């Protein structure tokens, strides 16, 4: 006789999917008969509030990453400009002496 968990086991040849056992934000258990609110295709949430909070967190992280990338790009441009200016300044100091 086969046990009940045998049929619930994930086959070894299939890639694993995120479990729909608990809310991805608050970890509240998700019931089989309860509504599940999905985000980004495969991330489960117990309520619209949890899903919306995760969406806001993701948007905040994306804005922070964009700002950081912008600052890094600006610093790199400033460093490049100062190196270019420094090399131009050094070139103008070179003097050839005629003999």
Protein Blocks (a to p, Z undefined) as FASTA:
>chain_A
ZZfklmmpccfkbccdddfkbcfklopacdfkbccddeehiaccfbfklmmmmmmmmmmm
mmmmmmmmmmmmmmmmmmmmmmmmmmmmmmmmpccddZZ
